[in-house]
Amino acid sequence: MMPVYDNVARKTREVEGFLVAKMDLSVNDVEGFGIDIVEYPTILLFTKTDKQNPIEFKGERNEYVFDKFIRSHAT
Protein backbone atom coordinates (compact mmCIF):
# COMPACT_ATOMS: atom_id res chain seq x y z
CA MET A 1 0.00 0.00 0.00
CA MET A 2 2.87 2.40 0.67
CA PRO A 3 3.80 2.93 -3.01
CA VAL A 4 0.14 3.71 -3.80
CA TYR A 5 -0.07 6.04 -0.82
CA ASP A 6 3.15 7.81 -1.78
CA ASN A 7 2.03 8.25 -5.42
CA VAL A 8 -1.27 9.80 -4.36
CA ALA A 9 0.55 12.09 -1.92
CA ARG A 10 2.91 13.23 -4.69
CA LYS A 11 0.08 13.84 -7.18
CA THR A 12 -1.98 15.87 -4.69
CA ARG A 13 0.90 17.86 -3.19
CA GLU A 14 -0.18 21.05 -5.00
CA VAL A 15 -3.90 20.76 -4.15
CA GLU A 16 -4.78 23.60 -1.79
CA GLY A 17 -6.38 22.44 1.44
CA PHE A 18 -5.44 18.78 0.92
CA LEU A 19 -2.77 16.89 2.83
CA VAL A 20 -1.76 13.25 2.80
CA ALA A 21 -0.16 12.32 6.11
CA LYS A 22 1.20 9.10 7.56
CA MET A 23 0.94 8.32 11.24
CA ASP A 24 2.73 5.55 13.12
CA LEU A 25 0.31 4.44 15.83
CA SER A 26 3.06 2.67 17.74
CA VAL A 27 4.29 6.16 18.72
CA ASN A 28 1.14 8.31 18.28
CA ASP A 29 -1.95 7.89 20.44
CA VAL A 30 -5.29 8.66 18.77
CA GLU A 31 -7.63 7.16 21.38
CA GLY A 32 -8.36 10.59 22.86
CA PHE A 33 -9.70 11.70 19.49
CA GLY A 34 -12.40 9.01 19.33
CA ILE A 35 -10.69 7.13 16.49
CA ASP A 36 -10.82 3.36 16.80
CA ILE A 37 -8.12 1.65 14.75
CA VAL A 38 -8.70 -2.08 14.36
CA GLU A 39 -6.52 -2.96 11.36
CA TYR A 40 -3.35 -1.74 9.68
CA PRO A 41 -3.10 0.15 7.49
CA THR A 42 -6.21 2.16 8.27
CA ILE A 43 -6.82 5.03 5.87
CA LEU A 44 -9.02 7.86 7.07
CA LEU A 45 -10.17 10.93 5.19
CA PHE A 46 -10.85 14.00 7.31
CA THR A 47 -12.96 16.46 5.34
CA LYS A 48 -12.72 20.19 5.71
CA THR A 49 -16.39 20.42 6.71
CA ASP A 50 -16.42 17.58 9.29
CA LYS A 51 -13.06 16.98 10.92
CA GLN A 52 -14.63 15.09 13.82
CA ASN A 53 -16.01 12.23 11.69
CA PRO A 54 -13.39 10.78 9.35
CA ILE A 55 -14.44 8.60 6.43
CA GLU A 56 -12.67 5.25 6.37
CA PHE A 57 -11.35 3.96 3.06
CA LYS A 58 -12.45 0.34 2.58
CA GLY A 59 -11.81 -0.09 -1.15
CA GLU A 60 -9.35 -2.12 -3.12
CA ARG A 61 -5.80 -1.03 -2.37
CA ASN A 62 -4.77 0.47 -5.68
CA GLU A 63 -4.09 3.99 -6.90
CA TYR A 64 -7.17 4.24 -9.16
CA VAL A 65 -9.65 3.26 -6.43
CA PHE A 66 -7.90 5.39 -3.80
CA ASP A 67 -7.93 8.43 -6.10
CA LYS A 68 -11.63 7.85 -6.89
CA PHE A 69 -12.40 7.67 -3.15
CA ILE A 70 -10.62 10.96 -2.48
CA ARG A 71 -12.31 12.75 -5.35
CA SER A 72 -15.76 11.47 -4.37
CA HIS A 73 -15.40 13.09 -0.94
CA ALA A 74 -13.58 16.27 -1.98
CA THR A 75 -15.26 19.49 -0.95
Sequence and secondary structure as in RCSB ss.txt:
>XXXX:A:sequence
MMPVYDNVARKTREVEGFLVAKMDLSVNDVEGFGIDIVEYPTILLFTKTDKQNPIEFKGERNEYVFDKFIRSHAT
>XXXX:A:secstr
 HHHHHHHHHHTTTSTT       TTT   GGGT    SSS  EE  SS TTS EE  S SSHHHHHHHHHHH  
